[in-house]
Amino acid sequence: MSDESRPVVVIGGGQSGLAAARAVRQTGLRPLVLEAGPRAAGSWPDYYDSLTLFSPARYSGMPGMPFPGDPDHYPGRDDVAAYLESYAASLDVEIRTGSRVEAVERAENAGFVVRTADGGSIEAGAVVAASGSFGNPVQPTLPGREDFSGEVLHVAAYRGPKPYAGKRVVVVGGGNSAVQVGHELAEVATVRLATRQPVWFVPQVHGGHDLHHWLEVTGFDALPPAWLARFVDRTLVLDTGSYQEAITSGRLTRRRMFTAFTPDGVRWPDGTPEQADVVIFATGYRPHLEYLRPLGALDAAGAPRHAGGVSVTHPGLVYVGLEFQRSFASNTLRGAAHDAAYVASPLAAYVRGAAGLLSA
């Protein structure tokens, strides 16, 4: 079987995987999308109920299909999931939901063998790893956690404030998710926001335009990661005014990150203990790529070894949707397609080159 007759297996059916499928199809190759979940919407259906995009609809569409509704509205979780399903249906590519990839291995001659959780295997001419990071949440290791009698969870498992009404909650993290979750919990619970440094609020709207307008017109959105480090040294929190006001008014209290758990709460840096019923870590995610470990494509920390999304260890393996893969917008709805188009070219060259060698 020549490599051109094998599908290009795209692992992940969210925004990055769908963008990759479109880009692969445009090269004349045949993509096969494998999505672990029941819907071609990636991790979006699993986010917390109130999640709202930080970019308005006009900046949240993917190539060939504008995001529906008022261009200036901020779509919610369910809006995005429904949009991605519609987008998937418009691509006319094969998408297999409920197909969790367990391992990717090198084939004997060229290409790859993709092994799935149901015991199946697929011969692939090339592989696009577009599985995102939601399945690999990060929680710091802190002293005393094993003795803490309350509930500890990552924001990945949080859905809404109702179960926490009347409780004492510590939300850990200084990014958008931490602030958004802390803000909504403050309506029903006593909340402390624990961060390592002060929260850096950026106005969502400036000069009558959403921040994403200015990112686009200034070219900041497309800056390579090395340049981004010169401008951004901490996490930005987009704010229409309500988040910062909540902290200023005391409805949401921010404290410097606690140093340890106690049996009934946490201990702050000044040594003061405070009772807590729940600790929610909104401390980010790492790429969910363990299925590539048998291939040897990851470093010791589990991070992909790549340049701009193209594997430096295995020709024919590319990535889409890594944070800061090629720009500030790389792992967003508006940015995934640019990276997908970039990696599709060397991927197609590999597949056609390998096909020529196999048929020679």
N, C-alpha and C positions, 0 to 999 in steps of 0.2 A: 504493500500500500504506500503510495507516494505521500509526502507531507502535504501537498496541496489538496489531496482528497480527504485528509484528516481534518476534523474541525479545529479551530482555534478555541480552546476551552477558556471561558471567562468565568472566574470564580467570584461569585457575588452578583446579586441581581438588584442592587440599589443604584443610586445615581451614578457611581463610578463604573459599575459593571455595565449598565445600560449605555453610558457614554462610550465605553470601550467597544461594546457590541456594534454600535453604529459606526465607529471609526474603522473597525475591522471589516465590516461589510463593505464600506466604501473603498477598501483596497481590493475588493474582488474575492476575498477569502470568506469562509463560512464560519461564523461564530456559533458557539454553543454555550449558553449561559446556565451555570449551575448555582441555584439559590437555595441556601439551607432552610429558609423559612417558607411559610405557606403562600406568600404573596411576592410578586415581583416589585417589591418596594423596599428591599433591604431591611435595615434596622428601624426605619421610621415608625412602623406600627408599635414598636416596643418602647418608644420614648415616653416621658411623662405627659400626662393628659394636657397640660396647659402650655406645652412647648410651642413657642411662636418663632418663626424665622426672624433673624436679625437683619435680613435684607428684604425690601419690598418686592412684590410680584414682578415688577418690570426688570429686576436684576436677578430673578430666581428661576427663569426658564432655561430650558436646554435647547440645543440646536434643533430647529424644525418645528418646535412647538412652544409658543409663548405660554407662560403661566396664566391660567384663566382668572377672570375677575378684574376688579379695579387695579390698575397697575401700581397704585400707591398703597394698597393694603398689604399687611404683613400676614402671610399665610400661616395657619396652624399646622400641627402635626398631622391631623387627618387629611387636611387639604393636600399636603405634600405627598402622603402615601397614595392618595387617589390619583394625583397628577402623575406620579411615577408609574402606576399601573396602566394609566392611559398611554403614557409615553412608550412603555414596553410593548403594548398591543400595536402601536403604530410602526414599530421597527421591522416587523415581519421577519423575526429571527427566532430560532428555537430556544425556549427558556424552560428549564426543568426546575420546578419548585420542589421543596422537600428533598433536595439533593445536597447533603452535607459532604464536603470534601475532607477526607481524612489524611491523605498523603499525595504528594506529587513526586514521581520518580523519573529518572532518565530512561528512555526506551533504549533498546539494544543498539540500534543504528542511529536514528535521529529522532527528534521530537521527545515526547513525554508520555508517561502513563499516569493518569489521574484516577486515584482510588477513592471510592465513596463509602459512606458509613453503612450502606446496605449490602456491602460486599462486592459491588460492581466495579468495573474498571473501564476506562475510556482511553483509547489511543489518541493523543492530541499532537497536531503539528506544531503547536506553540501554546503558551499559557499566559493569560493575563490575570494577575493576582489583584483583585478589586474587592476584597472582602472587608475593607474598612477596619475599624478599631473597636466598635461597640461591644464585641464579644470578648474583649481583653481589658477590662477596667483596672485601674491602678489604685491601690490603697497603700498608704505608708505604714511601715511597721513602727508601732509606738509601745513603750513600756506599759505594762499593766492591762493590756487589752484582754488577756485571757481571764482576768478577774472581774472585768466590768460586767455588771448584772443587767445592763440595759441592752437595747437593740443597736446593732451596728450594720449599716448597709452602704453600698455605693449608690450614687444617684442613678445608675443604670437600672436599679431595681425599684426606684421610687416612681409612683404613679400620680399621687395627688395628696392633698393635705388632710383629708377626712380621718384617716387612721391615727393622726397625730394631734388631734384637737385636745387642748388642755395639757399637753405634755411640754416638757422642757427639752428643747432640741438644739444641738450644736451642728451647724452646717460648716464643713471644712472646704475651703477653696475660695479663690478670689476672682474667678472667671464668670462668664455670663450665666452658666447653668447654676452655679452656687448662689449667685445674687438673685436670680429669678426664682429659684426654689425657696431660698430664705425669705424673700419678700412675700411670697404667697403663704408660706407657713406662718409668718408673723401675724396673719389675720386670725389665726385660730390657736396659736401656741406661743410660748415664750422662746425666742430664738436668739442664739448667739452665732454670729458669723466669724469663724476662726480663719485668719489669713496670716501668711508670713510677712506681708508688707501691705501698706495701705492700698485700698481698691482704687484703680485708675479709671475714673469715669470719663467717657467720651460722649458728647452730645449726639444722639441719633440723627437729629435734624440740625443743620447749620445753614444759615443764609437761605432758608426756604427749601433746601434740598436735603434728601437723605444722605448720610455719610457715604453710601455706596456710589452716589453720583460723583462725589469728589474723589473717591478712590479710582474711579474710571477715568475722569477727565485729567487727573494729574499723572496717571500712569502708575500710581503706587501699587495698584492691584496686580500688576504684572512684574513687579520687581523680583529678581531672583533672590533666593533665601539668604545668600551672603550679604546682599544689600539691605535686606529687611532687618538684620541684626543691628545695623547702624541706627535704625530709627525706633525700633521697638525692643525694649529690654524687659518688659513685663506684660502681663495679660491685660487686654483692654476690655472694659465692660461698656457696652452701648446702653445709653440711658435717655429716655424721653423726659426725665426729671423725677419720676416717682421713686426710683431706686435710691438715688442719692438723698432725696428728701426723707425717705424712711430711716436712713442712718442718721441724718442730721437731727431729726425729731426724736430719735430714740426708740422708734417702733421696732427697728431692727438694729441690734447692737453689734458692733464689730470689735473683736479683741484679737490681739496677737496670738498666733497659733499655740494651743496648749502643748505642754511638754510630756504629759503622760495621762493615761486613764487612771481612775481610782475605782474601787468597787462600786461606787454609786454615782460616778460622774467623771469629771476631768480636773486636771491641775493646771492652772495658768502659769505663765513664766515667772510671775512674782511670788509663786508658791501658794497662792490662794486656791483652795479647792472649790468646786461648784458642782452641785448635783445636776445630773442630766439623765433623761430617760432614753434618748435616742441620739446617735451620732451618725450623720450622713456625710459620706466622703464624696465631694464633687471635685475629685482630684485628677480627672482626665483619664485617658486611655492610651494604650500602645497598639501598634499594628497587630491585627489578629491573623498571624501567618504561620502558626505552628505546623500546618500541613506542608510547609516548605522545608522543615528541619531535616527530614530524611534526604532531601536533595542536596543539602549543604549550602543553601543560598542565603542563610542568615548568619549574623555575627553571634558572638557568645551571649549577648544580651537579648537576642531574638529580633534584632532590627534587620531589615533587608539591606543587602549590599548592592547598591545601585548608583547610577549617575543619571539624574533627571528622570528616573522611572525605568531606565533600562538596566537590567541585571548586569553586573560586572563579573558574575561567576558563571552564568549559564546563558549562552545565546538562545534566543527564542523565548525567554522569560522576561516579562515586563510588568510594571506596576501602574495602577491608576488609583488615585484617592488618598495617597499618603499626605500627611500634613506637611506643608511647605515643600512639596515634592519639586515644584519648579517655580512657585509663586505664592503670594499671600492667600490666593483663592483656591489653591490646588484641591483641597478636600471639601469644596462647597459645590452646591448645585450649579453656580455660575462658572466655576473654574474647572470642573472635572473634564469637560469636553475638550478644552485646550490641551490638557496633558494627554488625553486619550489620542487625539490626533497626532501629537508629537511622537508617542511611542509606537503608533500603528505602522509607521514607515519602516523603521528597522525590523520590526516583527515580521512584516510582509517580506522584506528582503531576505530574512533568515529562512522563512518557510519556502520561498521559491528557490533559494540557493540549495537548501537541503533536498528539495524535490529533484533538482537537477542532478545532485550527487547520487541519489538513490536510483535514478533511472539510467544513469550512465553505465 
